[in-house]
Amino acid sequence: MAFQYAEKGATDVKELKAQLAYRQALQEITNEINAAENLDSILIDLKDRILFLFKSDRITIYVIDNTSKELFSRFKVGTELSEIRIPISAASIAGYTALTGTILNIGDAYAVGEVAAIHPDLKFDKSWDVKSGYRTTQILAAPIQLESNILGVLQLINRKDGSKFTRDDETSAQEIAKILAIAFQTQQRLARRRPTRFDYLTSKGLVTQEELDKTITKARQSGQDVEQILMKNFRVSKDNIGAALSEFYKCRFIKFDDKLPIPGELLQNLKKTYLRTNFWVPLGKNKDGSVSVLMDDVNHLAKRDMAQTLLKTTQIEYCVGLKEDILKFVEYFFGGPVDEGSMEDIMAQLDSDEAAEDESEIFSESDSAIAQLANKIINDGYNQRVSDIHLEPYPGRKPMDIRFRIDGTCSRYQTVPYQFKRALVSRIKIMSDLDITERRLPQDGKIQFKKFGGRDIELRVATLPTTGGLEDVVMRILGSGEPISLDNMKFSERNRELFERIVQLPYGIVLVVGPTGSGKTTTLHSGLKFINTPERKIWTAEDPVEITQVGLRQVQVQPKIGFTFARAMRAFLRADPDVIMVGEMRDQETCEIGIEASLTGHLVLSTLHTNSAPETIIRLLDMGMDPFNFADALLGIMAQRLARILCTECKEPYHPEQDEFQSLVTEYGPEDFEKTGLQFTKDLTLYRAKGCGVCNDSGYRGRIAIHELLEGTDEIKHLIQQKSPMQEIRAQARADGMATLKQDGILKVFKGYTDIRQVRSVCMK
């Protein structure tokens, strides 16, 4: 008896598992029907899954063609789709099911009595069996319908065990038919509806069709943009809106970017009010000579024709954008955050004065248009993350070029009519407190822009006499900023750990070296931020103070009045310092005081203009530094360069060829490269510049530092004391673990930050 109960229990468990597997398979089929992208994928791709569920030989899914009032089913012949069609009538089992909306479960289709019992006119068409040699026996036909609306028929033929389809099969068939009906109705509605700008959003499930319809109605009633309502009420991101517009218009979507260079040449024949009214604006020229134009409706033929007419070109790349972003571009291109007037208005004022053809005609540097132009140049430079602004006049009647240096590369920003080149230079010199009557000698000055109604930024100004009695002006923007944390400096693991360790030591000297504009001061401030705690008293002497930190006591040196770096350091030593940062060791006196301070219990950080870390040692010894004092004081020397970063929006991954990989290995040094653990594999991926609207088609955006960090080890100190040659010092530094600038750059190439072209452009070894 116990054995019988155990056997029965095992049977029950087995049946329960079978039922569970059946329901799970049924659920998976219904889920895939709901997720099907089109009608053909339902008719064809899901057939095998349904056959397996019902343990059936064949399946046919019919759909009603409302035009011909027929049932049709598609099936594959090779790679092509073919159709079979039957009338909706009692002449066939599927036709009768569609006609009456009833489910049929036939045990033997050849049994005339069984078929006739359903309806006198109902007959099984044997011609299909005759042609194929197949014997149809069991048939299960379920109507695909929503309420009383018949959309098709699901027909299953022959159970594999030869038995009649079960009641469970009928229930399952009806369940699948119901899901198919919903899918058919959705597909038919989508087929009837024309594509819209927002199909991407509904297809991705970001909004439902009902929500989208209500949004469109609300937008029409309120006068708002559909995009704005979707972003505000349904939290659809701008990137998803952009993806929808890009898919619909088959073009690039561009968001507002205040770092995009102003396309001065393209704006000359355009009016601000016109562009605002018509919602389009040129963004710049592409490498192939075409012009990128941003529009809210790329399919608007009248706008496209007008753009071609006004820009005088048919080579236009049309891009789509939101209206609000287009208006922002117009304001940015024509206006400014400071009330200096738009570039359009300023140029209009200058054009009105061009009646004087004689270049010798004197235009006052105090003229309002000249003052506004100077302010706008500085404001636009600051907005676009410019490091240097170049004013370049030419002799004769050639216009003055104005160029911006962004991420280390110069590009043209604007041109100014030749009649005003002297007045604009004089205006800059007045703002810099320079002598406007002296044009034969170089001059240096500074602009406190806030005094002229601008932002609280400072500019370092240099003028140089050029041919034709003219002067070039170069303005370096020294906008105050926050220090970068060491976490964001992209150090190698060894350099990060070593730099953190040496800047935390109580005394000694740490130097950061490199050419002008290589980010030395930024790195020093990152180190100061790391050790900036209430327990430490930190003094800095800088020229100028570009980065400010709470907790640092920062001093601006004034060489013109005798307040030099050396004098500032002497003052610091009487002001109870723990850490002293000196902007630059320009002379022997400053270097000697720095070394002495580091030997008397202070941590000293400074910069020097040398090409590499080992060369710095030789330079300081040549300047007369005592080799024993210098050796005792040295903690570390970091050489640094800035390489351009590949634009994260468009950088293109690729698998390098073996020759390219080997070239990188050779430049790195084969023996040293083995220690990196990097190998040439099929999965190895590098990145290259491509170009997009975000990076102004340059392929690069921003800059990254590459480093060479020499540690003041006992062996290095010994070589310094012996005044050893630079080659020996370099060899020992390499033995101590130092990677050269180029080696660090190559590692950053493998990490995808930059490319080898940029590394080669800033370092040689």
Secondary structure, 3 states (H helix, E strand, C coil): CHHHHHHHHHHHHHHHHHHHHHHHHHHHHHHHHHHCCCHHHHHHHCHHHHHHHHCEEEEEEEEEECCCCEEEEEEEECCEEEEEEEECCCCCHHHHHHHHCCCEEECCCCCHHHHHHHCCCCCCCCHHHHHHCCCCCCEEEEEEEECCEEEEEEEEEEECCCCCCCHHHHHHHHHHHHHHHHHHHHHHHHHHCCCCCCHHHHHCCCCCHHHHHHHHHHHHHHCCCHHHHHHHHCCCCHHHHHHHHHHHHCCCECCCCCCCCCCHHHHCCCCHHHHHHHCEEEEEECCCCCEEEEECCCCCHHHHHHHHHHHCCCCEEEEECCHHHHHHHHHHHHCCCCCCCCHHHHHHHHHHCCCCCCCCCCCCCCCHHHHHHHHHHHHHHHHCCCCEEEEECCCCCCCEEEEEEECCEEEEEEEECHHHHHHHHHHHHHHCCCCCCCCCCCEEEEEEHHHHCCCCCEEEEEEEEEHHHEEEEEEEECCCECCCCHHHCCCCHHHHHHHHHHHCCCCEEEEEECCCCCCHHHHHHHHHHHHCCCCCCEEEEECCCCECCCCEEEEECEHHHCECHHHHHHHHHCCCCCEEEECCCCCHHHHHHHHHHHHCCCEEEEEECCCCHHHHHHHHHHCCCCHHHHHHHEEEEEEEEEEEEECCCCCEEECCCHHHHHHHHHHHCHHHHHCCCCCCCCCCCEEECCCCCCCCCCCEEEEEEEEEEEECCHHHHHHHHCCCCHHHHHHHHHHCCCCCHHHHHHHHHHCCCCCHHHHHHHCCC
